[in-house]
Amino acid sequence: MNSLGASGVEVTALALGAAAIGNLFTEVSDEQAHETVGAAWDAGIRYFDTAPHYGIGLSERRLGEALRERPRSAYTISTKVGRRLEPIDAGGDDLANGFAVPATHRRVWDFSADGVRRGLEASLGRLGLDRVDVVYLHDPDDHAEQAFHEGYPALEKLRSEGVVGAIGAGMNQAEMLTRFVRDTDVDVVLCAGRYTLLDQRALTELLPAARERGTSVVIGGAFNSGLLADPKPGATYNYAAAPPELLDRALALKAAADRHGTTLRAAALAFCTAHPAVAGVLVGARSPHEVRDCAEQFAKAVPPAFWQELRDAGLLPADAPVPAEESS
């Protein structure tokens, strides 16, 4: 278990991201969602991340139900604020936002202090919990002013009141997260897709700043939405078709992994957790099989010679930390 900053909140190095059980792109049955969370538990995962955005509340409801019989002190759960859900009668589905659910609500951007509290209260209701351990400001890219001057102070107050244990921000970029680390007292930031074998933008400023400040980083999107899980024509990168040059790079990484008797999935996960500022990596899964595969890949040792080959071939920066020699 790793602590998030100085908060005392602990997380497992491998965590389950629950967007997929919110019907990300395609439907998942209630039973399969429940079994997926159960498989994560059986694999030793004790950190679970969700958000109102994921299936307009479906992910939170399913995650809460799947954990209902587990001892509350035995797991860590995080959710997010910044998108409030308001009921609508529009009909249709939510696929325009990426989720195969009925369009029963609309998302309203709101990083105000009142919006943060109302959003968290609604999340607790969907989860069926009286508290969550971690709350992130969710994707405040276009709402920086309100997020820093209203949303963050509201989270800081909730933390001081003991309502939540740790606070932070979660985004698909590194630059604004670096500002959160440097200019606020967040415990953790969730950086999705910006520290992977294909994209090391977080290595320039975010991770060094987090290391210096004692702020934890949780990495999401270790497979860049699919390309590093199974590189082939048609594979996705950041939720869109992978450009040819990135597909070629991913195929070169996979070939190197094959030569060294490991897998690209194992290497992708190992790379994310090798940096000393990283407390854990989130994996999204929609089935027990996917969870078990991720856990198995996470446990695999990646030979030091693999990392050396990547550096020699210019596929990995020389200053990017890799797992210690003793992992071989």
N, C-alpha and C positions, 0 to 999 in steps of 0.2 A: 504494500500500500504506500502511496505517495501523498504527502500533504500539499494542499493548495496554498502556496505562499505561507503567511504566518497565521492562517485562519484556523488551523487544526482540523479542517475538513479533509478527509482522506479519500483517495480514489485508487482503484486498481489501474495498473498500467494499460490494460486493455479494457475498453469500455464499449457499450452498445449505444449507437445512435439510433433513435427510434423514428426517424422520418419514414423509413420504408413501411413500417407497420401502420403508418398514417395514410397508406395507399399512394405512396409516391409513384407516379406514372401509371401503375396498374393496381388492380384490387388485390387485397390480401384478406382472407377470411378471418373472422374473430378467433376461430380455433387455431389457425396457423400463427396469428399474431401472438396468442397466448403461449403456444408451443415454442415460438422463437425466443421469447423472453425466458421461458423455462430452460431452454438449451443454453442460453447465455449464463444463467445461474449455475447450471450443472458444470459449465466450463470454468467456473470460478470468477466470472465477471460480477462485480458489485457496484459498478458505476453506470448509470443509465441517464441518457440525455434526451430531452424532448423539447417541444415548443408548441404554442398555439397555432402557429403557421402550418404545422405538419398535419395536413388533412383537416384544416379548420377545426382543430380540437380532438380529432379522432385518435391521434397518436397519444395524447395525454390520457384520454379515457381508457384506451387499451392498456397502456403501460401501468396505469394505476390499478386496473383490475388484475393484471397479471402478477403484480407484486403484492396484492392485497393480503395474502396469507403469509408473506415473508416477514420476519422480524424487522421492524422499522429501523432498529439500530444497526442492522447488518448490511445495509446498502446506502449508497449515496445517489441522490437524484438531482438533476438540474433541469430547469426550464428557462424560458426567455420572456422578455417583455419588450414592448415597442410596437407590436401589432395587436390592437384590440379587435375582438370579434363582435360584429353587430349583426343581429338577425335580419334577413332579407327574404322576400317572397319571389325572387327572380326566376326560380326554377333552373333547370339545366345542371351542368356539372362544373367542377372546379379545375378542369384539366388545363385551362389557360394559365393557372398558377402551379401546375405540375402535379395535382392530386386527383385521383379518380374517386371523388366523393361528390355527393349532391351539393350544389351551391346554396347552402342554407344560411350562410353568413358572408359578410364582406369584411375584409381586413382594413382597419383604420390605423394609419401610422400615428403613434402617440407616445412620445418620450417625455411628456410632462410628468410632474410629480404625482398628480392625481391619476394620470393614465398608467403609470408604473404600479401604483397600489391597486387600482381596479383590475389591471391585467393579471397581477399576481394572485389576487383574490379569486378571480375567475379560474385561473389555472389550478389552484388548490381544490376548487370545487370539482373540476373535471378529473383530477387525479385522485380525489377522495382522500386527501391528506390534510393535516393541520400545519404542515411545514414542508419546505423543500430545503435542500442543503446549499444549493448554488443557484443564483439568478444572473443571467447574462442580458445585457442590452443587445437586442437582436438586429443586426444589419443597419446600424444608424448612418450608413454612407451619406445619404442625402439629407440627414437631419442632425448634423454634427453640433450645431449651436444648441439645440434643445437637449440633445443627449448629454452634452458635457455640463450644461448649466442648470438643467432641471432633472433629467433622468438619473444621472450619476449621483447627485446629492440625495435623491430619494432612495436609491439603493444603499448608499452609505448610512442613511438614517435607519433603514430597515435592518441593516447589519448591526448597528449600535444598539438597537432595541432587542436584538436576539431573534428577530423573525426569520432571518436567513443566516447561514454560517459564512458564506463566501460570496463575493460579487465580482462581476467582470463584464466583458463584452465579447460577442461572437460575431465574426465577419469573414468574408471571403477575400480579404485583403490584409496586407501587413502594415501599411503606412499609418492608418488611423489607430490600429491596435497599438502601434509603437507610441503614439501620442497618449493613449490611455495609460500605458505603462509608465511613461515619463511624467505625466501631468496630474495623475490621480493616484488614489491608494487602492486600486483594484487588487484582488488576490490572484486573479487568473484571467487569461484571455484565451478564447477559443479561435484558433486560426485554421480555416478550412481551405485546403488545396494550395496553400502558398508555402508549404514545406514538404516537398515530396521528391522522389527521384527525378521528376521532370521539371520541378519548379522550386527553386531555393530562395525566393525573394525574401522570405522571413529571416534568412541567415544574415542579411546585410545590416539591419538595424534592430528589428524586433527581438530576436533571440538574444543578442548581446545585451540589449537594454533590460530585458526580463531577467537575465542572469545577474546583472549588476544590481537591480532593484530587489531581487528576491521574489519576483513575481513568477507564478507558474504559467506554463503554456500547455494547453491541450490541443492536439493536432487532429483535425478532421479532414476528410477527403484524401486519405493516404493513397488511394488508387486513382485520384483525379477523376472520379465518377465512373471509372470502368477501364480506362486505357491501360493502367498498370496492373489490373486484375487479369485481363485477357486481351493482349494487344493483337488486333487483327483488323482488316478493313471493315469499316462500319462501327468500330468501337468508339465510345464517347469520351470526350475530354472536357471537363467543366460543363457537363450536361449538353454538349453539342457534338456533332461529328468531329472526330479528331483530324486536325490538319495533317497532310501527308508527311511533313517534316517531323512532326511529333510522333506520328505512328512509326516512322523509321527509327527514331531514337528509342522508343519503347521496345521495338523489336530487337534492337541492338542490346538493350538491357536484358531482355529475356534470353537472348542467345548467350550472353555472358553468364547468366544464372544457370542455364542448362550446362554449360561447360564446367561449372564448379559444383554440380550436383545439388543445387538448391533450386528454389522457385522465385520468380519475380515477385509474387505476392509476399513471400517470406521476407525478401530483401526490402520491399517497399515499407513493410511494417517495422522492420528492424531499424531502417534508416531514420524513420520519424522519431523513434524513442531514444536514439543514441545521443541526442543533444542534451546536455545537463540541465537546461531550462525546461525541458519537456517532462510533464508529469504523467502524461498518458496519451493514448491515441484512440479516437472514436472510430468504430467500424459500423457501417450501416448494413443491416441484414434483414431479409424478409422471410427467411425460412430457417428451421433448425439446422438443415444441411449447411447453409451459408455461415451460420454462427460457428458450427463445429469446425468447418474448414478454416475460418479466420483464426480460431483458437489454436488449431494445429499449426498453421503457418506462423503464427506469432511465437510459438514455442520452438520453432526450428532454429538451429544454429546456422549462421551464414559464414562461410569460410573467409578468413581475412584476405586471401588471395583474390577473392571476387572484388572486394572494395579496391584493392590495388590495381586490378585490371581496369576498373571504371575510371580511376584517376589517370592512369597511363593513357587511356583512350580519349581523355577529355570529356567523359560522360558524367563526371562528378568533380566539383570544385575541391581543390587541395585542402581548403580550410573547413570543409564540412565534416563534423565529427561522425565517426562510424563506430559500430560496436567494438568493444575491447577484444584484444587478441585472445583472451581466455574463453571467449564465446565459441572458439573453433573446436 
